[in-house]
Amino acid sequence: MQKKAESRVIPEETTPKFFAQNFKPYVFIGDFIKGKKVLEVGCGDGYGAHYLSGLAKTIIALDYEPEVVLQAKNKYKAKGLQFISMDAAELALKDALFEAVCSFQVIEHIPQEKLMKYLSEIKRVLKKGGRFYLSTLNLAHAMKSPRSYQKNPAHCQEFRLYRLKAFLAGVFRNVEVYGLHLSAKHNFIQRLKKIGIFNILPANLDPVKQFYARVSPDDFIVSGHNLEKASDFICICYD
């Protein structure tokens, strides 16, 4: 796969809010993958695979860059967790090997000409009755202004809801789409931040700064409602 500029999430180098936003899909699928044989396609740093290893029977986590895989191997060690370098569109794995596959914030990095192969390979390695979990940003939410919007240089394409659903439905017979939203408390704090009424306070007394310093996945919710306003889509695909 052609190498592009990357935008991997590194927990120690990421703001708490952005990390929690990216970590939430792993938490969301936690109950679904308990005791199962799981594949992650596009593991990046490896923090998500490491978290899932505490729930899954086994997990194989793939990334196409050998250096990234080596770093993940050295950073995260757990029983049943294995990191492997492999192209997402050319899975050197047996058919019907996994009960669940996840690929979070990856599809937007796949070159257009390899998108169908990427999905077809994931379907091939899924066992009958298995589930594929995918997340990606919601272009309609990200694009506040079409004139000023600049696509992430690491992204090959980005999706609106209708296009994502149609694309996934071309490979999987069943596609469930959920949206990632701020919790009620998170929404309230965000409004306070925009107003700026606490800006005069020192950081240790500012409730807005204190909230953002420790944002967690609990400060995001996954819902099937109001999808057009979601920051990200989380999809469950199966036959």
Backbone as CSV, one residue per row, in Angstrom:
resi,resn,N_x,N_y,N_z,CA_x,CA_y,CA_z,C_x,C_y,C_z
1,MET,0.851,-1.198,0.000,0.000,0.000,0.000,0.883,1.243,0.000
2,GLN,0.527,2.223,-0.817,1.322,3.445,-0.908,1.344,4.192,0.408
3,LYS,2.510,4.594,0.818,2.652,5.284,2.084,2.168,6.725,1.970
4,LYS,1.353,7.148,2.924,0.832,8.508,2.964,1.217,9.152,4.294
5,ALA,0.988,10.469,4.372,1.131,11.133,5.664,0.212,10.445,6.661
6,GLU,0.665,10.286,7.885,-0.124,9.538,8.858,-0.663,10.437,9.964
7,SER,-1.686,9.958,10.630,-2.293,10.713,11.735,-2.705,9.742,12.829
8,ARG,-1.809,8.853,13.205,-2.129,7.859,14.227,-2.299,8.524,15.588
9,VAL,-3.180,7.928,16.380,-3.429,8.422,17.728,-2.449,7.762,18.688
10,ILE,-1.625,8.569,19.330,-0.692,8.099,20.345,-1.198,8.630,21.685
11,PRO,-1.611,7.761,22.608,-2.234,8.224,23.859,-1.457,9.308,24.581
12,GLU,-0.137,9.146,24.681,0.678,10.098,25.450,0.841,11.431,24.731
13,GLU,0.514,11.472,23.434,0.731,12.684,22.643,-0.576,13.315,22.183
14,THR,-1.688,12.861,22.744,-3.017,13.273,22.289,-3.788,13.924,23.430
15,THR,-4.575,14.924,23.124,-5.403,15.544,24.158,-6.388,14.520,24.716
16,PRO,-6.759,14.639,25.993,-7.698,13.681,26.584,-9.002,13.555,25.795
17,LYS,-9.527,14.674,25.298,-10.787,14.618,24.553,-10.636,13.816,23.269
18,PHE,-9.608,14.086,22.499,-9.439,13.398,21.218,-9.142,11.919,21.435
19,PHE,-8.368,11.629,22.470,-8.091,10.220,22.753,-9.364,9.499,23.179
20,ALA,-10.155,10.104,24.052,-11.400,9.477,24.507,-12.353,9.261,23.343
21,GLN,-12.392,10.208,22.425,-13.250,10.096,21.238,-12.840,8.891,20.390
22,ASN,-11.550,8.679,20.253,-11.055,7.561,19.450,-11.101,6.233,20.201
23,PHE,-11.065,6.302,21.518,-11.100,5.086,22.336,-12.518,4.547,22.523
24,LYS,-13.511,5.445,22.416,-14.903,5.059,22.674,-15.387,3.864,21.843
25,PRO,-15.060,3.758,20.541,-15.525,2.591,19.788,-15.042,1.263,20.362
26,TYR,-13.837,1.231,20.915,-13.335,0.002,21.538,-14.173,-0.351,22.767
27,VAL,-14.488,0.662,23.558,-15.322,0.443,24.740,-16.710,-0.025,24.311
28,PHE,-17.228,0.577,23.239,-18.560,0.243,22.732,-18.678,-1.229,22.344
29,ILE,-17.641,-1.786,21.724,-17.740,-3.178,21.253,-17.272,-4.183,22.305
30,GLY,-16.851,-3.689,23.470,-16.289,-4.573,24.491,-17.165,-5.767,24.825
31,ASP,-18.443,-5.528,25.069,-19.347,-6.621,25.438,-19.577,-7.586,24.280
32,PHE,-19.486,-7.088,23.049,-19.751,-7.920,21.876,-18.632,-8.905,21.572
33,ILE,-17.413,-8.579,21.997,-16.266,-9.418,21.597,-15.723,-10.275,22.746
34,LYS,-16.410,-10.275,23.876,-15.937,-11.058,25.021,-15.809,-12.537,24.667
35,GLY,-14.621,-13.085,24.949,-14.383,-14.505,24.730,-14.265,-14.916,23.281
36,LYS,-14.155,-13.944,22.371,-14.116,-14.268,20.945,-12.713,-14.104,20.360
37,LYS,-12.543,-14.696,19.204,-11.301,-14.552,18.450,-11.464,-13.320,17.556
38,VAL,-10.610,-12.317,17.770,-10.806,-11.000,17.169,-9.609,-10.607,16.303
39,LEU,-9.907,-9.894,15.217,-8.883,-9.298,14.370,-9.093,-7.792,14.358
40,GLU,-8.003,-7.036,14.550,-8.075,-5.591,14.325,-7.251,-5.249,13.094
41,VAL,-7.878,-4.583,12.142,-7.204,-4.168,10.912,-6.884,-2.683,11.023
42,GLY,-5.603,-2.373,11.103,-5.165,-0.988,11.271,-5.079,-0.609,12.728
43,CYS,-4.180,-1.239,13.458,-4.124,-1.060,14.919,-3.348,0.174,15.354
44,GLY,-2.512,0.733,14.477,-1.742,1.914,14.849,-0.890,1.679,16.081
45,ASP,-0.994,2.577,17.046,-0.223,2.497,18.283,-0.431,1.185,19.030
46,GLY,-1.653,0.631,18.936,-1.938,-0.645,19.589,-2.725,-0.549,20.876
47,TYR,-3.053,0.681,21.308,-3.756,0.838,22.592,-5.124,0.155,22.576
48,GLY,-5.807,0.195,21.436,-7.133,-0.408,21.345,-7.083,-1.924,21.412
49,ALA,-6.140,-2.506,20.684,-5.979,-3.962,20.703,-5.605,-4.441,22.097
50,HIS,-4.766,-3.666,22.767,-4.370,-4.017,24.127,-5.576,-4.012,25.058
51,TYR,-6.436,-3.014,24.925,-7.652,-2.964,25.738,-8.548,-4.168,25.443
52,LEU,-8.756,-4.472,24.169,-9.634,-5.581,23.799,-9.069,-6.933,24.208
53,SER,-7.740,-7.019,24.337,-7.127,-8.292,24.728,-7.556,-8.723,26.124
54,GLY,-7.997,-7.775,26.927,-8.484,-8.111,28.259,-9.892,-8.667,28.249
55,LEU,-10.536,-8.646,27.075,-11.906,-9.120,26.937,-12.015,-10.290,25.967
56,ALA,-11.272,-10.225,24.885,-11.346,-11.246,23.845,-10.589,-12.517,24.249
57,LYS,-10.894,-13.610,23.575,-10.139,-14.846,23.787,-8.732,-14.665,23.249
58,THR,-8.642,-14.206,21.997,-7.362,-13.852,21.378,-7.608,-12.665,20.460
59,ILE,-6.571,-11.898,20.211,-6.687,-10.799,19.259,-5.404,-10.665,18.455
60,ILE,-5.562,-10.638,17.144,-4.463,-10.346,16.226,-4.675,-8.933,15.711
61,ALA,-3.663,-8.086,15.844,-3.761,-6.688,15.448,-2.776,-6.418,14.319
62,LEU,-3.281,-5.846,13.231,-2.467,-5.628,12.038,-2.237,-4.151,11.762
63,ASP,-1.049,-3.851,11.240,-0.771,-2.538,10.671,0.219,-2.754,9.535
64,TYR,0.164,-1.884,8.536,0.992,-2.136,7.344,2.448,-1.701,7.495
65,GLU,2.754,-0.878,8.507,4.136,-0.427,8.684,4.864,-1.278,9.712
66,PRO,5.923,-1.990,9.311,6.666,-2.851,10.248,7.178,-2.111,11.479
67,GLU,7.615,-0.849,11.302,8.143,-0.096,12.435,7.061,0.168,13.477
68,VAL,5.852,0.459,12.995,4.729,0.714,13.893,4.363,-0.554,14.660
69,VAL,4.376,-1.674,13.972,4.068,-2.964,14.601,5.108,-3.301,15.661
70,LEU,6.369,-3.050,15.347,7.439,-3.324,16.309,7.270,-2.469,17.564
71,GLN,6.924,-1.202,17.385,6.707,-0.320,18.529,5.542,-0.816,19.380
72,ALA,4.461,-1.268,18.709,3.294,-1.775,19.445,3.656,-3.033,20.230
73,LYS,4.458,-3.904,19.629,4.894,-5.141,20.306,5.673,-4.830,21.572
74,ASN,6.523,-3.816,21.486,7.351,-3.452,22.639,6.561,-2.703,23.715
75,LYS,5.537,-2.011,23.281,4.769,-1.163,24.195,3.661,-1.911,24.920
76,TYR,3.006,-2.838,24.206,1.841,-3.525,24.771,2.042,-5.036,24.744
77,LYS,1.988,-5.637,25.905,2.146,-7.086,26.010,0.996,-7.641,26.835
78,ALA,0.345,-8.669,26.307,-0.774,-9.286,27.015,-0.985,-10.691,26.472
79,LYS,-1.546,-11.528,27.274,-1.847,-12.893,26.857,-2.868,-12.863,25.718
80,GLY,-2.572,-13.617,24.661,-3.494,-13.713,23.537,-3.447,-12.556,22.573
81,LEU,-2.513,-11.607,22.774,-2.384,-10.432,21.906,-1.180,-10.595,20.990
82,GLN,-1.405,-10.410,19.685,-0.340,-10.559,18.705,-0.406,-9.423,17.694
83,PHE,0.724,-8.769,17.448,0.820,-7.699,16.454,1.562,-8.221,15.225
84,ILE,0.998,-7.946,14.037,1.572,-8.431,12.787,1.546,-7.314,11.753
85,SER,2.592,-7.227,10.931,2.618,-6.280,9.822,1.949,-6.915,8.604
86,MET,0.920,-6.236,8.080,0.184,-6.800,6.950,-0.638,-5.703,6.277
87,ASP,-0.791,-5.812,4.957,-1.595,-4.872,4.182,-3.077,-5.151,4.419
88,ALA,-3.834,-4.117,4.725,-5.259,-4.285,5.016,-6.048,-4.851,3.841
89,ALA,-5.565,-4.636,2.634,-6.272,-5.119,1.443,-5.721,-6.449,0.933
90,GLU,-4.745,-6.991,1.630,-4.148,-8.276,1.232,-3.891,-9.085,2.500
91,LEU,-4.950,-9.609,3.093,-4.820,-10.323,4.356,-4.321,-11.748,4.135
92,ALA,-3.112,-12.005,4.584,-2.536,-13.353,4.455,-3.030,-14.211,5.615
93,LEU,-4.336,-14.407,5.646,-4.992,-15.144,6.729,-6.019,-16.106,6.134
94,LYS,-6.292,-17.193,6.837,-7.239,-18.195,6.349,-8.668,-17.657,6.354
95,ASP,-9.510,-18.263,5.540,-10.929,-17.906,5.505,-11.596,-18.228,6.843
96,ALA,-12.645,-17.469,7.164,-13.517,-17.757,8.310,-12.737,-18.058,9.590
97,LEU,-11.804,-17.169,9.906,-10.905,-17.397,11.044,-11.340,-16.655,12.310
98,PHE,-12.105,-15.565,12.150,-12.413,-14.699,13.288,-13.917,-14.550,13.513
99,GLU,-14.274,-14.422,14.773,-15.672,-14.178,15.128,-16.010,-12.691,15.096
100,ALA,-14.994,-11.867,15.139,-15.204,-10.416,15.075,-13.976,-9.758,14.465
101,VAL,-14.217,-8.723,13.673,-13.141,-7.905,13.102,-13.488,-6.450,13.378
102,CYS,-12.503,-5.673,13.812,-12.731,-4.237,13.971,-11.687,-3.462,13.182
103,SER,-12.079,-2.293,12.724,-11.179,-1.435,11.950,-11.654,0.000,12.168
104,PHE,-11.042,0.662,13.135,-11.509,1.974,13.561,-10.647,3.099,12.992
105,GLN,-11.320,4.060,12.370,-10.641,5.214,11.769,-9.565,4.761,10.782
106,VAL,-9.917,3.781,9.979,-8.980,3.214,8.994,-9.481,3.380,7.565
107,ILE,-10.782,3.189,7.349,-11.314,3.165,5.987,-10.989,4.448,5.226
108,GLU,-10.904,5.571,5.926,-10.601,6.831,5.251,-9.151,6.895,4.759
109,HIS,-8.312,5.983,5.254,-6.907,5.942,4.836,-6.657,4.976,3.678
110,ILE,-7.668,4.197,3.305,-7.499,3.189,2.252,-7.660,3.846,0.883
111,PRO,-6.694,3.667,-0.028,-6.828,4.234,-1.381,-8.118,3.774,-2.054
112,GLN,-8.707,4.641,-2.836,-9.991,4.375,-3.483,-10.004,3.040,-4.216
113,GLU,-8.932,2.745,-4.929,-8.894,1.522,-5.738,-8.795,0.253,-4.895
114,LYS,-8.524,0.396,-3.604,-8.401,-0.779,-2.738,-9.549,-0.930,-1.738
115,LEU,-10.517,-0.018,-1.795,-11.591,-0.032,-0.804,-12.404,-1.327,-0.830
116,MET,-12.812,-1.752,-2.010,-13.634,-2.964,-2.098,-12.836,-4.190,-1.675
117,LYS,-11.556,-4.234,-2.002,-10.723,-5.368,-1.605,-10.552,-5.390,-0.082
118,TYR,-10.393,-4.230,0.488,-10.282,-4.096,1.945,-11.497,-4.706,2.641
119,LEU,-12.693,-4.338,2.202,-13.906,-4.863,2.806,-14.115,-6.342,2.487
120,SER,-13.823,-6.729,1.259,-14.003,-8.132,0.860,-13.076,-9.057,1.629
121,GLU,-11.861,-8.605,1.897,-10.911,-9.405,2.665,-11.388,-9.565,4.112
122,ILE,-11.934,-8.503,4.663,-12.466,-8.582,6.023,-13.634,-9.569,6.075
123,LYS,-14.509,-9.484,5.098,-15.637,-10.421,5.051,-15.151,-11.857,4.911
124,ARG,-14.118,-12.060,4.129,-13.592,-13.409,3.891,-13.072,-14.061,5.162
125,VAL,-12.415,-13.291,6.015,-11.808,-13.889,7.217,-12.791,-13.984,8.388
126,LEU,-14.009,-13.457,8.205,-15.033,-13.560,9.240,-15.709,-14.925,9.196
127,LYS,-15.939,-15.492,10.371,-16.720,-16.717,10.450,-18.185,-16.418,10.155
128,LYS,-18.937,-17.450,9.813,-20.375,-17.290,9.607,-20.999,-16.754,10.894
129,GLY,-21.785,-15.721,10.773,-22.394,-15.099,11.943,-21.506,-14.081,12.622
130,GLY,-20.300,-13.870,12.094,-19.371,-12.920,12.689,-19.769,-11.476,12.407
131,ARG,-19.180,-10.560,13.141,-19.500,-9.134,13.015,-18.250,-8.324,12.681
132,PHE,-18.445,-7.337,11.817,-17.393,-6.389,11.480,-17.772,-5.029,12.053
133,TYR,-16.865,-4.455,12.852,-17.090,-3.161,13.506,-16.155,-2.117,12.888
134,LEU,-16.728,-1.032,12.414,-15.963,-0.008,11.710,-16.331,1.371,12.247
135,SER,-15.360,2.262,12.283,-15.676,3.659,12.606,-14.946,4.577,11.633
136,THR,-15.529,5.736,11.423,-14.912,6.751,10.564,-15.577,8.086,10.870
137,LEU,-14.923,9.170,10.517,-15.496,10.483,10.800,-16.718,10.747,9.926
138,ASN,-17.583,11.609,10.391,-18.757,12.045,9.648,-18.389,13.321,8.900
139,LEU,-18.264,13.238,7.591,-17.827,14.388,6.804,-18.777,15.570,6.962
140,ALA,-20.078,15.307,7.058,-21.046,16.399,7.195,-20.810,17.185,8.480
141,HIS,-20.375,16.503,9.535,-20.082,17.174,10.808,-18.739,17.889,10.745
142,ALA,-17.761,17.245,10.126,-16.405,17.820,10.072,-16.346,19.044,9.168
143,MET,-17.155,19.049,8.100,-17.107,20.123,7.112,-18.043,21.258,7.523
144,LYS,-17.579,22.099,8.419,-18.399,23.221,8.881,-18.676,24.186,7.730
145,SER,-17.640,24.395,6.914,-17.788,25.278,5.760,-17.108,24.633,4.558
146,PRO,-17.859,24.279,3.515,-17.267,23.645,2.332,-16.144,24.463,1.708
147,ARG,-16.227,25.766,1.818,-15.210,26.619,1.190,-13.879,26.570,1.932
148,SER,-13.940,26.496,3.262,-12.706,26.543,4.056,-12.204,25.165,4.492
149,TYR,-13.038,24.138,4.322,-12.672,22.814,4.822,-11.474,22.242,4.074
150,GLN,-10.542,21.700,4.827,-9.377,21.039,4.241,-9.320,19.607,4.742
151,LYS,-9.407,18.667,3.826,-9.355,17.254,4.182,-8.003,16.916,4.786
152,ASN,-8.025,16.069,5.808,-6.785,15.574,6.403,-5.899,14.991,5.305
153,PRO,-4.645,15.431,5.175,-3.785,14.919,4.104,-3.526,13.425,4.197
154,ALA,-3.771,12.819,5.366,-3.592,11.378,5.511,-4.811,10.596,5.029
155,HIS,-5.895,11.292,4.726,-7.130,10.629,4.304,-7.235,10.563,2.779
156,CYS,-7.565,9.379,2.290,-7.792,9.211,0.851,-9.195,9.667,0.472
157,GLN,-10.164,9.442,1.354,-11.533,9.891,1.162,-12.220,9.967,2.515
158,GLU,-13.297,10.715,2.555,-14.103,10.840,3.770,-15.562,10.650,3.384
159,PHE,-16.393,10.240,4.344,-17.731,9.773,4.005,-18.849,10.572,4.663
160,ARG,-19.882,10.826,3.882,-21.167,11.241,4.414,-21.978,9.975,4.676
161,LEU,-23.033,10.103,5.460,-23.803,8.945,5.903,-24.310,8.087,4.750
162,TYR,-24.954,8.706,3.767,-25.577,7.930,2.686,-24.541,7.161,1.884
163,ARG,-23.383,7.776,1.665,-22.350,7.104,0.872,-21.726,5.949,1.646
164,LEU,-21.494,6.142,2.937,-20.912,5.089,3.753,-21.846,3.890,3.821
165,LYS,-23.141,4.134,4.062,-24.100,3.042,4.149,-24.185,2.282,2.832
166,ALA,-24.230,3.006,1.722,-24.325,2.362,0.413,-23.080,1.542,0.116
167,PHE,-21.935,2.072,0.491,-20.672,1.377,0.223,-20.587,0.080,1.020
168,LEU,-20.905,0.130,2.308,-20.843,-1.062,3.151,-21.900,-2.086,2.739
169,ALA,-23.064,-1.602,2.323,-24.148,-2.496,1.901,-23.808,-3.224,0.610
170,GLY,-22.820,-2.739,-0.106,-22.383,-3.425,-1.318,-21.594,-4.687,-1.021
171,VAL,-21.187,-4.869,0.239,-20.402,-6.043,0.635,-21.136,-6.866,1.695
172,PHE,-21.784,-6.188,2.637,-22.482,-6.874,3.731,-23.995,-6.697,3.580
173,ARG,-24.739,-7.763,3.843,-26.192,-7.704,3.697,-26.855,-6.844,4.771
174,ASN,-26.231,-6.772,5.936,-26.797,-5.994,7.045,-25.787,-4.959,7.526
175,VAL,-26.226,-3.724,7.586,-25.368,-2.627,8.042,-26.139,-1.787,9.048
176,GLU,-25.666,-1.765,10.293,-26.248,-0.919,11.330,-25.298,0.258,11.559
177,VAL,-25.839,1.464,11.553,-25.001,2.653,11.729,-25.410,3.391,12.998
178,TYR,-24.422,3.702,13.813,-24.620,4.468,15.043,-23.743,5.723,14.970
179,GLY,-24.079,6.687,15.789,-23.316,7.920,15.793,-22.658,8.181,17.134
180,LEU,-21.498,8.818,17.094,-20.799,9.210,18.316,-21.148,10.662,18.627
181,HIS,-21.653,10.886,19.845,-22.081,12.220,20.258,-21.478,12.567,21.618
182,LEU,-21.490,13.844,21.943,-21.098,14.280,23.273,-22.189,13.905,24.258
183,SER,-21.811,13.578,25.486,-22.798,13.347,26.538,-23.456,14.681,26.884
184,ALA,-24.555,14.629,27.646,-25.247,15.857,28.039,-24.309,16.794,28.819
185,LYS,-23.538,16.221,29.736,-22.593,17.029,30.511,-21.532,17.630,29.603
186,HIS,-21.035,16.830,28.669,-19.999,17.282,27.739,-20.533,18.433,26.883
187,ASN,-21.781,18.315,26.434,-22.405,19.383,25.654,-22.491,20.666,26.461
188,PHE,-22.863,20.537,27.713,-22.985,21.703,28.586,-21.637,22.381,28.791
189,ILE,-20.613,21.584,29.062,-19.265,22.136,29.257,-18.765,22.803,27.981
190,GLN,-19.086,22.215,26.842,-18.648,22.803,25.572,-19.288,24.176,25.361
191,ARG,-20.544,24.308,25.753,-21.212,25.616,25.648,-20.556,26.632,26.587
192,LEU,-20.201,26.170,27.793,-19.512,27.070,28.725,-18.162,27.511,28.161
193,LYS,-17.488,26.598,27.504,-16.187,26.929,26.914,-16.334,28.008,25.850
194,LYS,-17.366,27.892,25.019,-17.582,28.882,23.959,-17.919,30.251,24.541
195,ILE,-18.686,30.265,25.643,-19.039,31.534,26.286,-17.812,32.185,26.928
196,GLY,-16.938,31.337,27.512,-15.689,31.838,28.084,-15.821,32.511,29.431
197,ILE,-16.880,32.198,30.176,-17.110,32.916,31.432,-16.101,32.563,32.527
198,PHE,-15.393,31.452,32.378,-14.429,31.047,33.409,-12.983,31.346,33.009
199,ASN,-12.800,32.049,31.905,-11.446,32.292,31.397,-10.569,33.090,32.359
200,ILE,-11.193,33.856,33.236,-10.400,34.687,34.159,-9.854,33.883,35.337
201,LEU,-10.369,32.667,35.517,-9.940,31.851,36.651,-8.653,31.099,36.340
202,PRO,-7.826,30.822,37.366,-6.657,29.975,37.157,-7.125,28.562,36.779
203,ALA,-6.261,27.831,36.092,-6.638,26.523,35.551,-7.178,25.578,36.612
204,ASN,-6.590,25.612,37.815,-7.015,24.666,38.857,-8.394,24.979,39.428
205,LEU,-8.935,26.174,39.127,-10.267,26.555,39.594,-11.286,26.655,38.454
206,ASP,-10.809,26.489,37.241,-11.667,26.601,36.057,-12.330,25.253,35.784
207,PRO,-13.665,25.120,35.974,-14.330,23.823,35.769,-14.263,23.331,34.329
208,VAL,-14.175,24.252,33.392,-14.074,23.857,31.983,-12.721,23.204,31.711
209,LYS,-11.655,23.879,32.136,-10.315,23.314,31.929,-10.154,22.000,32.704
210,GLN,-10.715,21.929,33.888,-10.626,20.701,34.683,-11.350,19.548,33.999
211,PHE,-12.484,19.839,33.386,-13.224,18.799,32.664,-12.407,18.280,31.488
212,TYR,-11.893,19.189,30.674,-11.159,18.774,29.479,-9.821,18.110,29.804
213,ALA,-9.326,18.327,31.003,-8.070,17.691,31.408,-8.255,16.213,31.717
214,ARG,-9.512,15.800,31.942,-9.740,14.395,32.293,-10.960,13.791,31.565
215,VAL,-11.213,14.258,30.350,-12.296,13.681,29.550,-12.055,12.186,29.365
216,SER,-13.119,11.403,29.473,-13.011,9.947,29.317,-14.035,9.463,28.292
217,PRO,-13.974,8.195,27.899,-14.988,7.662,26.971,-16.408,7.803,27.499
218,ASP,-16.571,7.875,28.823,-17.905,8.048,29.401,-18.519,9.396,29.040
219,ASP,-17.702,10.324,28.583,-18.197,11.641,28.204,-18.647,11.693,26.746
220,PHE,-18.693,10.528,26.107,-19.249,10.372,24.763,-20.319,9.289,24.813
221,ILE,-21.322,9.406,23.962,-22.350,8.382,23.890,-22.469,7.882,22.449
222,VAL,-22.915,6.647,22.304,-23.162,6.052,20.993,-24.662,5.878,20.856
223,SER,-25.220,6.421,19.783,-26.668,6.415,19.614,-27.032,6.216,18.144
224,GLY,-28.198,5.621,17.920,-28.701,5.453,16.558,-29.516,6.647,16.097
225,HIS,-29.606,7.674,16.912,-30.410,8.863,16.590,-29.526,10.022,16.135
226,ASN,-30.126,10.922,15.358,-29.464,12.168,14.958,-28.100,11.908,14.316
227,LEU,-28.059,10.950,13.417,-26.790,10.520,12.834,-26.065,11.625,12.066
228,GLU,-26.822,12.489,11.424,-26.190,13.549,10.629,-25.366,14.494,11.497
229,LYS,-25.677,14.570,12.805,-24.952,15.465,13.703,-23.832,14.759,14.461
230,ALA,-23.668,13.460,14.240,-22.627,12.705,14.943,-21.239,13.140,14.476
231,SER,-20.269,13.109,15.371,-18.894,13.432,14.982,-18.274,12.283,14.202
232,ASP,-18.664,11.058,14.569,-18.145,9.866,13.918,-19.272,8.853,13.746
233,PHE,-19.098,7.954,12.780,-20.018,6.845,12.608,-19.372,5.573,13.145
234,ILE,-20.161,4.745,13.802,-19.721,3.406,14.228,-20.686,2.424,13.591
235,CYS,-20.168,1.525,12.767,-21.006,0.608,11.993,-20.794,-0.835,12.425
236,ILE,-21.875,-1.591,12.400,-21.825,-3.033,12.629,-22.326,-3.702,11.371
237,CYS,-21.482,-4.508,10.741,-21.802,-5.132,9.461,-21.769,-6.645,9.586
238,TYR,-22.730,-7.303,8.960,-22.778,-8.764,9.010,-23.702,-9.292,7.913
239,ASP,-23.604,-10.603,7.655,-24.471,-11.254,6.670,-25.543,-12.079,7.357
